[in-house]
Amino acid sequence: MNADRAAAKPARGIETIETALFVTASLSLLTVAHLVLLRAGFWRADQQLEDTPPAPEYWPDVAVLIATRNDAEAIEETLPDLLGQAYPGRFHVFLVDDNSRDGTVEAVLETAQRLGAADRISVATVGARPAGWSRRAWALAQIQDYAAANLPSARYLWLTEPWVQHEPYSLQALVAKAEADHCDLVSILPHSTGDTIVDQLLSPAFAFFFQAFHPPRRVNNVKRATAAAAPGCMLVEANALRAVGGFPAVSNAPVLESALAARVKAKARQIGHGVWLGVGDYSTTVRSDDVWRFFRRLAFLTAATHLGETMIRFAAWIAVFALACLAPPVVSVWAMFAGLFLGIDQFLVTYMALLIACIAWAGISFAAWPTFKLYGQEEWHTLLLPLAGLAYVLLTLALLPKLVAADLRSRRKAAAEAVDAAVPPSSGAKAEPHF
């Protein structure tokens, strides 16, 4: 009797493993099916700017806003791209430096002088940052005011980064898209290509993940409230930005791009306008030396967007991500090991789990192929997507303390503003000017 009970315990343990593998594989397949069928076809990676966009009746003036901090090496490489834009209209670069210690300002002035383009750029340094402002929002708010005073005719503001390179016709394509489709905000996910094999694998994978979390077709649908913008390249209509409160309205938002996009789209929908989010090609790229900097920005943007909704929503998205990208290969390996070790005649459920996991793995690889193709990768590279998914999850979890801190600051500021708005000012109080 005791011998029978001892033999039954391993059998029950094996059945538990079988059940866990089968359930995990099934959930993984359902998750992949959801992403492929119910996320607005994000995996097609077909939201891109036209090669020859229709030209508007006239090309409006554009103010290019860029904030730097210890970016001397990057700006020497990317500034010629900005100053050399083949834009038919008038544009001017307004750069604000946040107390760099590596000679960024000197590098900017020297580069502009060498190119004979000193008249197309203005440089300012950021002032003392008040409480309740993020470093980047405060810098952009100051340079926006400077731009408004020196180029008041600017209809669009082009927000870019010192580590993003632009082809000569990038600005022209962005403005043409905004004018043709009545978009108050146009944003492109920069194309990233690193020098190492790891960078080349992660670049299309992270672009695929970004689209999964922020489906471009859903963002571009004026009937949907979904809004998002990519870091590094965003064109926004100046009056639309002022209508939503400008940078002061997002002074302490965890992710400035997402906060601005949400406000601009909500206002634009009221007048029949929209916003547009697309995937960049080689016309808008990230410097190879700054690829990991870009990866961190993408992971932070996506995680902060969902963390700002609720921690439960954030955890749910991590679970969905794990089931879609990580579970298929893990279940496949375990099922193969268990099946070979235990025997197919006795444990058929294990092989069913293996089959389902392989289908899920093939499904997510198939979905990633258009993005990998856009990045010039081979078909079989998509099978390595789970490795990139693991890197994405680990990077997101590493950023979690920073995410939580930024979210708490934003919530506290919102709560304080709500209290201030609810309390009427005393009769003797004087309004203080806001800078």
MITIPA-891815 format. One record per residue (C-alpha): residue number from 1; x, y, z. Coordinates in Angstrom, 2 decimals. Last residue first. Example, Ala and Ser with C-alpha at 12.3 -4.5 7.8 and 13.67 -1.06 7.14 Angstrom:
BEGIN
(2 (13.67 -1.06 7.14))
(1 (12.30 -4.50 7.80))
***
This chain:
BEGIN
(435 (7.17 82.09 -16.31))
(434 (4.02 82.52 -14.28))
(433 (3.22 85.93 -12.74))
(432 (1.84 85.89 -9.25))
(431 (-1.80 86.76 -8.70))
(430 (-2.38 88.86 -5.64))
(429 (-4.35 87.70 -2.61))
(428 (-6.34 90.23 -0.62))
(427 (-9.75 88.82 -1.52))
(426 (-8.67 85.29 -0.70))
(425 (-8.40 82.81 -3.55))
(424 (-11.13 80.18 -3.90))
(423 (-10.08 76.63 -2.89))
(422 (-11.16 73.99 -5.41))
(421 (-8.53 74.92 -7.99))
(420 (-5.77 74.77 -5.40))
(419 (-6.96 71.32 -4.29))
(418 (-7.03 70.04 -7.87))
(417 (-3.57 71.49 -8.50))
(416 (-2.25 69.69 -5.42))
(415 (-3.76 66.39 -6.58))
(414 (-2.26 66.79 -10.06))
(413 (1.14 67.58 -8.52))
(412 (0.93 64.54 -6.28))
(411 (-0.06 62.32 -9.21))
(410 (2.88 63.51 -11.32))
(409 (5.35 63.04 -8.50))
(408 (3.98 59.56 -7.83))
(407 (4.29 58.60 -11.49))
(406 (7.88 59.79 -11.65))
(405 (8.80 57.80 -8.53))
(404 (7.02 54.68 -9.81))
(403 (8.79 54.87 -13.17))
(402 (12.21 55.45 -11.63))
(401 (11.72 52.42 -9.38))
(400 (10.43 50.41 -12.40))
(399 (13.34 51.15 -14.74))
(398 (15.07 47.82 -14.01))
(397 (11.71 46.10 -14.52))
(396 (11.39 47.67 -17.96))
(395 (14.94 46.68 -18.93))
(394 (14.32 43.12 -17.78))
(393 (11.05 42.95 -19.75))
(392 (12.67 44.35 -22.92))
(391 (15.69 42.04 -22.65))
(390 (13.35 39.05 -22.29))
(389 (11.39 40.21 -25.31))
(388 (14.61 40.51 -27.31))
(387 (15.36 36.89 -26.48))
(386 (11.77 35.95 -27.34))
(385 (12.16 37.63 -30.79))
(384 (14.92 35.21 -31.78))
(383 (12.58 33.40 -34.17))
(382 (12.17 36.73 -35.95))
(381 (15.81 36.48 -37.05))
(380 (14.80 33.58 -39.30))
(379 (13.25 35.98 -41.82))
(378 (16.43 38.02 -42.33))
(377 (16.73 41.64 -41.18))
(376 (16.63 44.83 -43.26))
(375 (14.90 46.97 -40.63))
(374 (11.68 47.11 -42.63))
(373 (11.92 43.33 -42.95))
(372 (12.09 43.02 -39.17))
(371 (8.95 45.15 -38.91))
(370 (7.09 43.09 -41.51))
(369 (8.33 39.82 -39.88))
(368 (7.10 40.47 -36.34))
(367 (3.65 38.99 -36.93))
(366 (5.14 35.82 -38.44))
(365 (7.39 35.43 -35.40))
(364 (4.39 35.89 -33.09))
(363 (2.51 33.18 -34.97))
(362 (5.43 30.76 -35.24))
(361 (5.94 30.92 -31.48))
(360 (2.21 30.44 -30.88))
(359 (2.17 27.43 -33.24))
(358 (5.22 26.01 -31.47))
(357 (3.52 26.45 -28.10))
(356 (0.39 24.65 -29.33))
(355 (2.45 21.71 -30.64))
(354 (4.49 21.42 -27.43))
(353 (1.35 21.57 -25.28))
(352 (-0.13 18.75 -27.36))
(351 (3.10 16.88 -26.83))
(350 (2.76 17.21 -23.07))
(349 (-0.87 16.09 -23.25))
(348 (0.26 12.81 -24.85))
(347 (1.95 11.61 -21.67))
(346 (1.93 7.83 -21.55))
(345 (2.57 6.91 -25.13))
(344 (4.74 9.94 -25.72))
(343 (7.49 8.99 -23.30))
(342 (8.60 10.55 -20.00))
(341 (12.08 11.86 -20.82))
(340 (11.44 12.75 -24.42))
(339 (8.12 14.34 -23.54))
(338 (9.43 16.21 -20.50))
(337 (12.40 17.64 -22.41))
(336 (10.31 18.54 -25.44))
(335 (7.62 20.08 -23.23))
(334 (10.18 22.10 -21.30))
(333 (11.77 23.46 -24.45))
(332 (8.46 24.26 -26.10))
(331 (7.01 25.82 -22.95))
(330 (9.98 28.17 -22.66))
(329 (9.96 28.94 -26.40))
(328 (6.23 29.84 -26.42))
(327 (6.12 31.56 -22.97))
(326 (8.52 34.43 -23.61))
(325 (6.98 36.44 -26.42))
(324 (3.18 36.26 -26.21))
(323 (2.76 35.07 -22.63))
(322 (5.42 37.43 -21.30))
(321 (3.94 40.44 -23.11))
(320 (0.46 39.65 -21.87))
(319 (1.80 39.33 -18.32))
(318 (3.68 42.64 -18.61))
(317 (0.50 44.21 -19.92))
(316 (-1.50 42.88 -16.99))
(315 (1.09 44.17 -14.52))
(314 (0.76 47.68 -15.98))
(313 (-3.03 47.50 -15.92))
(312 (-2.89 46.38 -12.27))
(311 (-0.50 49.24 -11.45))
(310 (-3.08 51.61 -12.85))
(309 (-3.36 54.11 -15.73))
(308 (-0.03 55.87 -15.21))
(307 (1.67 52.48 -15.14))
(306 (0.42 51.92 -18.68))
(305 (1.97 55.07 -20.11))
(304 (5.01 54.80 -17.86))
(303 (5.81 51.32 -19.19))
(302 (5.60 52.34 -22.83))
(301 (7.63 55.52 -22.44))
(300 (10.25 53.92 -20.16))
(299 (10.82 51.02 -22.54))
(298 (11.13 53.37 -25.51))
(297 (13.43 55.78 -23.68))
(296 (15.63 52.90 -22.48))
(295 (15.93 51.59 -26.04))
(294 (16.88 55.08 -27.27))
(293 (19.74 55.31 -24.80))
(292 (20.69 51.82 -25.88))
(291 (20.94 53.00 -29.50))
(290 (22.98 56.10 -28.65))
(289 (26.34 55.18 -30.18))
(288 (24.65 53.99 -33.38))
(287 (23.01 57.38 -33.80))
(286 (19.25 56.98 -34.06))
(285 (17.65 57.27 -37.49))
(284 (15.12 59.31 -39.42))
(283 (15.43 58.95 -43.20))
(282 (16.33 55.25 -42.82))
(281 (12.71 54.35 -42.23))
(280 (10.45 55.62 -39.49))
(279 (7.34 53.97 -38.16))
(278 (4.28 56.17 -37.93))
(277 (2.09 58.13 -35.54))
(276 (-0.47 60.67 -36.75))
(275 (-2.70 63.08 -34.89))
(274 (-6.20 64.22 -35.71))
(273 (-8.36 67.09 -36.85))
(272 (-12.15 67.18 -36.94))
(271 (-12.52 70.25 -34.74))
(270 (-13.25 68.47 -31.45))
(269 (-10.87 65.65 -32.38))
(268 (-7.97 68.10 -32.23))
(267 (-8.52 68.87 -28.54))
(266 (-8.38 65.25 -27.41))
(265 (-5.54 64.63 -29.87))
(264 (-3.42 67.46 -28.48))
(263 (-3.93 66.41 -24.87))
(262 (-3.10 62.75 -25.45))
(261 (-0.13 63.57 -27.69))
(260 (1.30 65.99 -25.14))
(259 (1.12 63.45 -22.31))
(258 (2.60 60.69 -24.47))
(257 (5.54 62.82 -25.60))
(256 (6.29 64.25 -22.14))
(255 (6.58 60.90 -20.42))
(254 (6.49 61.00 -16.62))
(253 (4.45 64.23 -16.78))
(252 (5.88 66.97 -14.57))
(251 (5.48 70.07 -16.72))
(250 (2.78 68.56 -18.92))
(249 (0.37 71.53 -18.82))
(248 (3.33 73.93 -18.48))
(247 (4.56 72.62 -21.85))
(246 (1.71 74.16 -23.78))
(245 (-1.70 74.69 -22.21))
(244 (-3.81 72.57 -24.56))
(243 (-4.62 75.46 -26.90))
(242 (-0.98 76.57 -26.97))
(241 (0.06 73.22 -28.42))
(240 (-2.72 73.34 -31.00))
(239 (-1.67 76.87 -31.97))
(238 (1.90 75.70 -32.55))
(237 (1.03 72.61 -34.60))
(236 (3.19 69.74 -33.42))
(235 (5.98 67.85 -35.21))
(234 (7.51 65.01 -33.20))
(233 (10.78 63.14 -33.75))
(232 (12.98 61.78 -30.97))
(231 (10.55 59.98 -28.71))
(230 (7.45 58.52 -30.35))
(229 (3.97 59.88 -29.84))
(228 (0.82 58.31 -28.49))
(227 (-2.94 58.76 -28.49))
(226 (-5.91 56.41 -28.27))
(225 (-9.17 58.40 -28.18))
(224 (-10.49 56.66 -31.29))
(223 (-12.64 58.33 -33.95))
(222 (-9.67 60.26 -35.34))
(221 (-7.98 56.98 -36.18))
(220 (-4.23 57.64 -36.31))
(219 (-3.63 56.33 -32.80))
(218 (-5.57 53.17 -33.60))
(217 (-3.61 52.65 -36.81))
(216 (-0.36 53.30 -34.92))
(215 (-1.00 50.56 -32.32))
(214 (0.71 51.81 -29.12))
(213 (1.63 48.73 -27.03))
(212 (2.10 46.49 -30.05))
(211 (3.75 49.30 -32.03))
(210 (6.35 49.80 -29.31))
(209 (6.96 46.05 -29.13))
(208 (7.65 45.86 -32.88))
(207 (10.05 48.82 -32.68))
(206 (11.78 47.06 -29.76))
(205 (12.13 43.91 -31.88))
(204 (13.38 45.83 -34.92))
(203 (16.21 47.40 -32.86))
(202 (16.90 44.44 -30.56))
(201 (18.41 42.16 -33.20))
(200 (20.61 44.83 -34.77))
(199 (21.75 45.98 -31.33))
(198 (22.70 42.42 -30.37))
(197 (24.59 41.90 -33.63))
(196 (26.65 45.01 -32.90))
(195 (26.86 48.30 -34.80))
(194 (23.42 49.57 -33.96))
(193 (20.51 50.41 -36.23))
(192 (17.61 52.47 -34.93))
(191 (14.88 53.94 -37.12))
(190 (13.16 56.78 -35.35))
(189 (9.49 56.33 -34.43))
(188 (7.83 59.18 -36.32))
(187 (5.39 61.71 -34.92))
(186 (2.88 64.05 -36.51))
(185 (0.71 66.31 -34.34))
(184 (-2.07 68.71 -35.31))
(183 (-2.89 66.54 -38.30))
(182 (-5.04 68.02 -41.04))
(181 (-4.26 65.15 -43.44))
(180 (-2.46 67.09 -46.20))
(179 (-0.95 69.77 -43.96))
(178 (0.42 67.42 -41.31))
(177 (1.76 64.98 -43.89))
(176 (3.43 67.75 -45.91))
(175 (4.96 69.13 -42.71))
(174 (6.48 65.77 -41.80))
(173 (7.76 65.08 -45.32))
(172 (9.43 68.49 -45.58))
(171 (11.05 68.06 -42.18))
(170 (12.59 64.73 -43.21))
(169 (13.79 65.86 -46.66))
(168 (17.49 66.36 -45.85))
(167 (17.82 63.07 -43.92))
(166 (17.55 63.31 -40.17))
(165 (19.81 62.01 -37.41))
(164 (18.57 61.56 -33.85))
(163 (20.97 61.80 -30.87))
(162 (20.49 65.55 -30.31))
(161 (16.74 65.03 -29.96))
(160 (13.77 66.38 -31.92))
(159 (10.74 68.56 -31.40))
(158 (9.55 70.30 -34.55))
(157 (7.24 73.21 -33.79))
(156 (4.78 74.21 -36.48))
(155 (3.10 77.43 -37.55))
(154 (6.13 79.62 -36.97))
(153 (5.18 83.25 -37.65))
(152 (6.27 84.35 -34.18))
(151 (9.89 83.53 -34.98))
(150 (11.96 85.45 -32.42))
(149 (9.44 85.82 -29.58))
(148 (7.76 82.48 -30.16))
(147 (11.18 80.80 -30.39))
(146 (12.27 82.22 -27.04))
(145 (9.04 81.10 -25.43))
(144 (9.50 77.64 -26.95))
(143 (13.10 77.59 -25.72))
(142 (11.93 78.13 -22.16))
(141 (9.16 75.56 -22.31))
(140 (11.52 73.03 -23.89))
(139 (14.03 73.36 -21.05))
(138 (11.32 73.15 -18.40))
(137 (9.78 70.06 -20.00))
(136 (13.17 68.36 -20.21))
(135 (14.17 68.90 -16.57))
(134 (10.79 67.92 -15.18))
(133 (8.90 70.73 -13.51))
(132 (7.13 70.75 -10.16))
(131 (9.65 72.95 -8.39))
(130 (11.22 75.68 -10.48))
(129 (14.22 75.08 -12.77))
(128 (16.81 77.85 -12.73))
(127 (17.45 79.01 -16.27))
(126 (18.25 76.97 -19.36))
(125 (20.90 78.21 -21.75))
(124 (20.11 79.64 -25.15))
(123 (21.32 79.00 -28.69))
(122 (19.84 80.34 -31.91))
(121 (20.35 78.63 -35.25))
(120 (19.82 79.52 -38.91))
(119 (22.07 82.61 -39.01))
(118 (25.07 80.57 -37.87))
(117 (24.68 78.40 -40.96))
(116 (28.09 78.79 -42.61))
(115 (28.76 75.12 -41.96))
(114 (31.87 75.87 -39.90))
(113 (30.00 78.53 -37.95))
(112 (27.16 76.12 -37.13))
(111 (29.63 73.48 -36.01))
(110 (31.59 75.92 -33.83))
(109 (28.43 77.28 -32.22))
(108 (27.09 73.81 -31.46))
(107 (30.42 72.50 -30.15))
(106 (30.81 75.53 -27.89))
(105 (27.33 74.97 -26.51))
(104 (28.02 71.27 -25.90))
(103 (31.32 71.91 -24.13))
(102 (31.26 68.82 -21.92))
(101 (29.79 70.35 -18.78))
(100 (26.28 70.96 -20.06))
(99 (24.12 73.42 -18.11))
(98 (20.81 72.48 -19.74))
(97 (21.35 73.73 -23.28))
(96 (18.53 75.17 -25.34))
(95 (18.59 74.98 -29.13))
(94 (16.29 76.91 -31.45))
(93 (16.73 75.87 -35.07))
(92 (15.05 78.06 -37.69))
(91 (12.81 77.16 -40.60))
(90 (11.48 79.04 -43.60))
(89 (9.77 77.19 -46.40))
(88 (11.09 74.89 -49.12))
(87 (12.74 72.56 -46.57))
(86 (15.92 70.90 -47.76))
(85 (17.17 70.43 -44.19))
(84 (20.87 71.21 -43.88))
(83 (20.75 72.83 -40.45))
(82 (19.14 69.76 -38.95))
(81 (21.45 67.26 -40.63))
(80 (24.52 69.39 -39.80))
(79 (23.42 69.24 -36.13))
(78 (23.54 65.43 -35.99))
(77 (27.26 64.63 -35.75))
(76 (28.48 67.58 -33.71))
(75 (25.34 67.24 -31.62))
(74 (26.19 63.69 -30.60))
(73 (29.70 64.43 -29.35))
(72 (28.68 67.57 -27.48))
(71 (25.60 66.03 -25.87))
(70 (26.18 66.92 -22.21))
(69 (22.64 68.20 -21.87))
(68 (20.74 69.27 -24.96))
(67 (17.21 70.44 -25.75))
(66 (16.04 70.77 -29.36))
(65 (13.23 72.85 -30.81))
(64 (12.96 73.40 -34.57))
(63 (10.69 76.35 -35.37))
(62 (8.81 75.93 -38.65))
(61 (7.42 78.49 -41.09))
(60 (4.62 77.32 -43.36))
(59 (5.19 75.85 -46.84))
(58 (2.53 77.07 -49.24))
(57 (-0.13 75.37 -51.31))
(56 (0.85 72.07 -49.71))
(55 (3.10 69.55 -51.50))
(54 (1.78 66.02 -51.92))
(53 (4.08 63.47 -50.27))
(52 (6.79 61.84 -52.40))
(51 (8.27 58.99 -50.35))
(50 (5.10 58.76 -48.30))
(49 (5.44 58.66 -44.53))
(48 (4.95 55.29 -42.90))
(47 (2.09 53.49 -41.18))
(46 (2.56 50.05 -42.72))
(45 (4.22 48.23 -39.83))
(44 (1.85 45.30 -40.52))
(43 (2.18 44.20 -36.88))
(42 (-0.07 47.02 -35.68))
(41 (-3.05 45.36 -37.37))
(40 (-5.54 47.23 -35.19))
(39 (-4.69 45.25 -32.06))
(38 (-7.45 42.62 -32.29))
(37 (-6.28 39.98 -34.77))
(36 (-2.52 39.69 -34.32))
(35 (-2.35 40.71 -30.67))
(34 (-5.39 38.65 -29.69))
(33 (-4.13 35.60 -31.59))
(32 (-0.78 35.91 -29.81))
(31 (-2.58 36.04 -26.46))
(30 (-4.74 33.02 -27.31))
(29 (-1.63 31.05 -28.31))
(28 (0.11 31.96 -25.05))
(27 (-2.93 31.06 -22.99))
(26 (-3.00 27.64 -24.66))
(25 (0.72 27.10 -24.10))
(24 (0.41 28.08 -20.44))
(23 (-2.57 25.76 -19.93))
(22 (-0.82 22.82 -21.62))
(21 (2.44 23.32 -19.74))
(20 (0.68 23.67 -16.39))
(19 (-1.45 20.59 -17.04))
(18 (1.55 18.48 -17.95))
(17 (3.48 19.69 -14.91))
(16 (0.54 18.81 -12.68))
(15 (0.23 15.40 -14.33))
(14 (3.92 14.80 -13.64))
(13 (3.44 15.66 -9.99))
(12 (0.44 13.34 -9.76))
(11 (2.52 10.53 -11.27))
(10 (5.39 11.29 -8.92))
(9 (2.99 10.96 -5.95))
(8 (1.27 7.78 -7.18))
(7 (4.42 5.66 -6.92))
(6 (4.81 6.50 -3.23))
(5 (1.15 5.71 -2.64))
(4 (1.52 2.34 -4.34))
(3 (4.60 1.53 -2.27))
(2 (2.77 2.44 0.92))
(1 (0.00 0.00 0.00))
***
